Amino acid sequence: MQASERLNMTFAALADPTRRAIMARLALGEASVAELAAPFNMSQPAISKHLKVLETAGLISTGQDANKRPRKIEGGPMQEAVAWLEGYRKFWERRYEALDALLGQMEASRPKSRRKRRQV
């Protein structure tokens, strides 16, 4: 799979608030489907569909612990997304620095007011 396809799958998976909440929970540690379903008003099969999307995107994996199958976060796709976003952060940082410099120049070249303040 190409990097652009992985990135598309990552952002598509994270576009849903339920899946982002699942990722936030998994950031605290591994969890079973039942544990992940608990805070939501939806069935375990519905949660399982969300988990399948996250797993297909490579954001989570399923472990094997006796009779349990805990889910955990996988960092690779998130690292790729962060690296992609970082390029835009740097772009906007440079743009804001240029704007700050321009505003500084405008302020420095603005004539000072010659009007004296009245004292009351």
C-alpha angles and dihedrals in degrees: 000000000000122000092247091054091049090049091050091050092048094052092042091052092047093047091083117080093215091056091047089052090050090051090050090052092047090051084070092055144289118323139182124240090256091053091048092047095050099086094046130079093227139094125267090248089056091050089047089057090053090048090051090055091050091046094048088052088052093241094121138021135203119240130200116235111163104287094347127087104202120192122225137181121263113208104205101084092043090052090053091050092048091049090051092048091046090066090058093045089056091047093053092043090057091047092051091047089052090049091049090051092049092048089049091053092048091050092049093050095046111108115247116246112258094198114112120224116246115237116223 
